[in-house]
């Protein structure tokens, strides 16, 4: 008898999705560790990664937001932030196949009597259930908590109400605590497997998300059932666990190259900073495991607003530092700036291609336009210019980082700051480690200047928290965190009535492309005719777009499910 990996049923379609992970002969399965590994390995395919062959360009994971714009000006972030979303009839992300696959595993795992890695695989299963639930939580908020495979007779669950967002996060945390208790250390596992440090960092990520969400959404229709303090304490503790374990550390080196070089590697298996990454191998596995992250022009642009986030090399913001040279030219804007700015944006002299003889084709002027670089601030993050000695061409195998140690430092600092418990020792342990790596002055709590250009979040913050958020934006630029940060911070004032801009439209840029639109101040305005809001600004509606809508068929099938606010 053949059974799918995940029970397949025929009613209440979303909770009983019909896409099996694989086909196995169930009586012969569930015998050894190898069977457990085979099952769990199928879940690893759900992690995000690069656009694959044929997509072209380096699609920045934060593109189509306020910090980056992608080729064609579109992207998944844009639809959420611009509010161009309709209530779907079916689907819309409300899918439970992956959760069911994990539940089926947990129901059957004890059919394997013993094994050296049985607990490890159980821990990975709990990690994956937490991962899938967190992905659903970020979209829909309240969710049904399902810990078993379902059949049509399970009417109480199938036609039950959603649990509160707060209860769902507590469920996720419980799963991650189980994962941490069962998973092994990195050194005890084969390369590429999840380990207990990764689970701890993921727990910190989840807890920071919900802690700040519940704090800043208090009093709104999107509020949780607490003020977030408990989750923030757990975030700080989980991040500190990763730090204190000492199994990972920041990669250091030449302050003028170390940040750039961190993000263009093929193999991260021996990288001290990377906890978890996705490997690509086009030669072995075909285009499905290759990418074009080397592409130039890479089809994505950094916004002017993002460029203004970076401090000057004296540690002061551009609004206050005498070192700031202005932004009327790319050569000017990078002078005397945080090295993460210089090493993220393409500037004249940077490598486009490094051939096998180590000769370099250098960047001079950005290729600008809707299908090239929309902002004239072209990103070099995630670009690998070195040709592959085996093929003489660009490598299609650059790794994709999913968890790195820097995030633990940033979560620890932010959680402590949100709790009002931040000390200089905490800053030295976290923020200042990141600054020292790129040769920036330390952050001193008693010497933080008021920046008149701090972002308007719609509420005021202590100076140190503005700066910790700045550090997070700069360090994690376009690593896929921006949308979640905007949502959890309730930061719609950064969007409403605004649209992102590009570089100053110089005569030099006009010689490259003189058909682009600039705003009245002379800066490129790539979204001038794209966004859906009033006057061509972001169409984000803070009364509804913090969560996605449930599909109408689910509301019809189950009257206990209520639509999200504003929809």
N, C-alpha and C positions, 0 to 999 in steps of 0.2 A: 504494500500500500504506500503510495506517495503522498507525503504531507508537505505543505509549504513551510518555510521558516517563518512562522507567524500564522496564526489560524486565520482561515479565509471563511468569512460568513457573508450573508446575503441581504441584510437589512441595516438600516441606520448607517448609510454607506460610509460616512467619514470616519466613524469610530470602528467600522468594520471594513476598511479599505481592502481592495482585492488585488494588490500588487505584491506577490510573494517575493522575498529576497532571493530565493533560490529554490531548487527542488532537491529533496533528499529522500532516501529510502529510510523511513523512520525506524523500523525494527532493527536495522543494522547500524543506526546512528546512536549517539549518546553512550559510547563505549570507553573512549579514551580522552586524554588531554588534547590529542590532535583533533578530535571531533569538536571539542569546545573552541579550540583555536580557529578552526575553519569557520565556524558559525560567527564568532566575534569579528574575525577579519572582514567579513562582509559589511559590518557596520562602519568600518573605517572609511569606506567610500563616501560617506555622507559629509566628511569635512570639506569646507570650502577650499578653493585653490585658484590658480590662474585661469584666465581665458585660454582655451586650447588653440591648436593650430588653425589658421585661417581667420582668426578673430582680428589679428593685426594689433600692433600697438601695445603699450603698457597701460592697461586699464587700471588706474589707481583705485584701490578698494573704497576710498572715500569720495570718488568722483561723483559729480552731480549733486554736490552739497555746497555749503558756503565756503569751503576751503579748497575745493578742486573741481574742475569741469572736464568732462570727458569728450572724446571725439563724437561728433554728431549732436553734442549738447544733451544727450539723454543718459539714462542709467537708472538702476533700481532705486537709489536714494532719491532721485529727482521726483519720482511719482509720489513718494510719501511726503517729502518736504513741500512739494508744490500742490499737494492735495488733488492731483488728477487721478482719483480713485473712484470707481463705481462699486456699489454693493454687488458682489458676484452672485450668480444663481447657484453655482456649485463651486467647490474648490476654494480658491483664494488663499491657499496656504493652510486651511483647516484640514489637515491630514494626520492620521494616527497610525499609519503603517509602521513607522519606525518604533514607536512606543510599543506596539503590539509585538514586533519582532523581539524586542528586549524581554517583554513579559513572558513570551513563549520560551525563551532561553531559560529564564529564572525558574519557570515551572518544571523544566525538564533536566536542569543541570545535575540534580542529585541522582539521576539515573547513571551517571558516571560515578563509580564507587570511590575512586581515589585518583590522585595525580599530583605531581609536584607543583603544577601551576593552576590547579583547579581554583583555588582562592583568588589568584590573580585574574583569571578570566571572569569570575563572578564580580570582582571589583570593577573590571572594565565594563561589564554589563550595567552596573549601577551608574558608572560614569556616563555611559551613553544615554541611559534613560534621563539622567539629569540634563544632559546636553540637548536632547530633543525637546524636553519640556521647557527649557530656557528659551529655545528658538520660538516655540509657540507662545510662551509668556510675553516675549517682546512684541509680538504681533497683536495678541488678543487680550492680554491681561488675565482675567479670571478664566479658569480652565477646569474641566472635570479631571479628577485624580483617578487614574485607572491603573491598577496594579495586577491585573489578570487579563488573560485573553478572554474575549467575550463571545457569547452565543446569543441567539435571539431570545432565549429564556431569561437573560440577565436584564430584564426590563427596568429594574430599579436604577441600574447604572446607565443603561442606554437612554433612558428618558428622564434622567436626573438633572438637577441644576449644576451650574458651574461652581466650583469652590473659589473662595476669594483669592485674589492675587497674593495676598500675604500668606495664606495657607499653602498655596502652590509653591511659593519660594521656600517655605519651611519643609515641604516635601522634597524639593530639589536638594536642599541642604542635607536632609536626612540621607538621601541616596548618596551624596558625595561623602558624607561621613562614613557610610558603609564602604564606599569605594576606597577611601583612604585607609581604613582599617585592614583591608584585604590585599591591597596592591603592594608590590615590591618597590624597592629603590631602583633607580636607573641602572646602577652597576650590577644588579642581579638579573637583568632582563636582556633579551636580544634587542638589537638596535631597532628603533621605530615603534616600540610599544609604549602605550600609556603607562605612567608610573605615579606613585603617590604624590610626588611634588607637583606634577601637572594637575592632579585632582585638587590639591590644596590651592593652587593658583586659580583654578577655575572656580572653586568655592569663593575665593576672595573677590573674583570678578562678579559673580552673581550677587554676593552680599553688598558690594559697593553699589551695584546697579539698583537693587531694591531699596537699600538704605537711603540713597539720595532721592530716588523716585518718591518714596513715601514722605520724605522730608519736604520736598519742593512741590509736591502735588497735594499736600494737605489742604483741605477745604475746597477741593475741586471734585468734579465727578469721577476723576481718575485716582482718587486717594486710596491708599491701602488702609489697613486697620490699626496701624501703629504710626509713630512719628519717625520711624526709621532708625532710631538710636541703637536698638538691639542688633540690627543687621550691620550697621556701621562698625560696631564693636567686633562682630564676627569677621568682617572684612579685614580689619586691622590685624586681628589675631591670625587669620589664615595666611595673610601676606607675610607676617612676621615669621610664621612657621617655615615658609619657603626660604626666607632670608637666613634664619638661624640654622637651617639644615646644612647650609654651606656646600650644597652640591652644584650650585650654579653661581656665576658671577658675571659682571660686566666685562665685555671684551674691551681691552684698552690698547693703545698704540699711538701712532702719529696722530695728534689731535686734528690735523688738517686732512686726514683721510679715513680715520677709523670708523666714523659714522657711515659714510658712503659705502665703504667696503663691507660693512656688516650685511648689506641688503642685496648683494649681487653674487652670492655663492651658489655653487652647484651642490655641495655636500656640507651639511651642518652637523653631521654625526659627531664630530669632535669639537664643536663650537661650545665654549663654556657658558654662553648666554642663552642659547636656544634650548628650551625645554622640549618643544615639539614642533615638527615641521613636516611638510608633505614633499616627498621626493618625486622627481620626474625623470623618466628614462624613455625617450622617444625611440631609440634604437631597439630596445628590448620589447616595448609594449605598444609601439605605434603612436599615431598622432594623439590618441587619447591620453598619453602621458607626456606630451610635449607642449611647449608654449612659445609665444613670440614676445617675451618680455624685453628682448633686445631691440625691438623695432624702433627706428628713427625716421621721421618724427614720430613720437610715441603716442600721439593722439590724445594726450591729457595735458591740462594746464593747471598750474597753481594760481589761486586767485590773489588779487592785490591785497585783499583783507588778510589772507593767510601770511603773505610776505611781511605785513606790518606787525604781525605777532612777534616776530623774532626780536630779541633784545640786541643791543649793540654789544661790542666786545668788552665794554666796561661794566656790563651787567645792568645797564640802565635802559629803559624803553626809548624808542626812537623819538617820542614826544619830549623827552627830557635830555637826552645825551647830546653833547656837543660833537660827538664822533659821527653822528648820522649825516650822510651826504645827500639825502633826498632820493627820490625814486623816478627821476626823469630819464633814466638810462639804466640798462641792466648792469653795466659796468660800475655804475654809481651805487646802486641799491645794495650790492653785496659787500661794499667796503665797510670794514670795521663792524661786522655783524657776527652774531653767534655762528659758529662753524657749521651747525646743523642747517642753517639757511644756505650757506655757501655750498655745502655738500649735497643739498637736496635739489636746488634749482640748477639747470644747465646754464653755465656762463662761459663767455669766450675763452677758448683754450682747453675746455674740457674735452675728453675723448669721446668720439662717436664710434670709431673702430680702432682697435689695436690688433694689427695683423700678426702673423706668426714670426715675423722678423722684429717684432716689438715697435714697428713704425706706427704712428698715430695719425688718424684723420681727426681733425679738431673741429669743435663746434665754434661757429663764428656768429651767425645771426639766426634766431629761431624761424622755422618755417611756420607761418601762422595762418589760421583759417579754421572754419568750422570742422573740417575733416582732418586738420593737422594739430596745431597747438592753439586752442581757442583764446588763451590769455597772454601769449608771448612769454610767460614764465613756464618754460618746459621742465618737467620733472626728470631728474636722473636717478631718483630712488627706484630701485628694482631694475635698473638697466645694467647689463653686463656687456661691455664693449669688446672684451677679449675674444678673439676667434678661437674655436676649439681646435687644438692640434690634430685631433683624430679625423676631422672632416674639412678643416680649412675654412669653415663657415661659422656663423654665430652659433652658440650653443642653445638648444631648445630645452635645456634640462635644469634651469635655475630653480632652486628650492623655494618653497612657500612657507613662511614662518607663521605658525598659529599661536604659540605661546613663547614669550621670551622674558628673561629675568627683569628687565627694565620695568615691565608692567607691575611686577610685585612691589618694586620700590615706589612707583607712582600711586598704587592703590593704598599702600601703607600710609604715605604722607597725606593723601586726600582724606582717607577715613579718619585719621587722627585729627586733622584740621576740622573736619565737619563735626567731630565730637567736642571740639574746643579743648583738646588735650595735646595739641602739637607743641613740642619743645624743640630747642635748637639741636639737641642730640638726635631727635627724630629727623630733622631736616638734614643733618650731616650724614645720617645713615642712608638717606634716600635721595632727595633732590640734589644735594651737593655731589653725590657720587656721579650722577648723570652730567652735571655741569663740568665737573673736573675732567671727565673723559674728553670733552671737546675744548678744554682750556678756558672755560668761562669762570668768572668770579663766583664765589660761594654766595648763596642766599643767606642773609643774616636777618633774623626775625625782628630785631630792634632797629633795623635800618632800611625797611621797605618803604620806598617812595610812593606817593600817590600818583598813579599814572592817569592823566586826564583822558587818555584813550582806552582805558580798560573797557572791555566789552560790556554793553548794556544787556544784562540778563533779565531785566525787568524787576530786579531786586538788588539790594546792596550786599556786599560781602566784606569780610575782613580782608585787608590788603594781602595777607599771606595766602588766603584762599584764591584770590584772583591770580596770584603768581603760580600757585600749584596747578591751577587749571591751565594757565599758559604753558607751563612746563609739560603737562600731559599732551596738549595739542601739538607742541613742537616736537617732542620726542617720539610720539606715536603717529605723526602725520601720515595719513592715508594707509594705515594698517587695519582699517575696517572698524574703527571705534567711534567715528564722529557721529553717525546717526544715533547710536545708542546714547552717547553723551548728551546730545541735544535733547533727546527724549527724557532722560532721567533728570537732567538739570532743569527741566521745564523752561527751555531757553528759546521760546518762540519769538521773543522780541528781537533776536538776532536775524529773524527771517521776515516777519510781517512788515510790509511796506518797503522792503529792501530787495536788492538783487546783487549778486557778486560781480565784480569788475576784474579787469586784467591790467596789464602794464600800461604805462603812458604811451600813447600812440605817436611815437617819434617819427621824424622824416625818414630815418633809417628803416623803420618797420614798414612805413608806407611804400618804400621801394620794393619790399618783399611782397606786400599785398596792400593795395590802396583801396580795396573795396569793403573794408571792415567798418563797423560802427563804433564810434566813441561817444562817451557821455559829455555833457557840457564842460566838465573839468578836463577833458582830453584823454581819459582812460578808456581802454577797450571795454566794450559793453556787449559781450557775446550773448547774453540772455535777453537782449532788448526786445525781441519779438517772440520769446519762447515761453516765459512763465505765465501762469494762469491767473495770478492775483491782480488786484486793482492797479492800473497803470503799468502793467507788465512786471509786477513784483511777485515774490513767492506767494503761492496760493494757500499756504498752510493756514488751517483754521484751528486755533487752540481749543475750540469747544468740541472737536471731533477727531482730529488727525493724530492725536497721541496714541491712538489704538486703531487697528484695522477693523473693518466690518466683518461680521460673520455672514456666511452665504445664506441666501434666503431659504434654500431647501432644508438647511439644518433647523431653522426656526420653525418651518412648517412641520418637519418630522417630530420635533421635540419642543412643545410649547414652554417647557421649563427653561430653555435657553433664551436669554434676553439679549437684544442687540446692544452693541457697545454705545456709549454716550454719543449723541449728536448725529447718529446715522438713522 
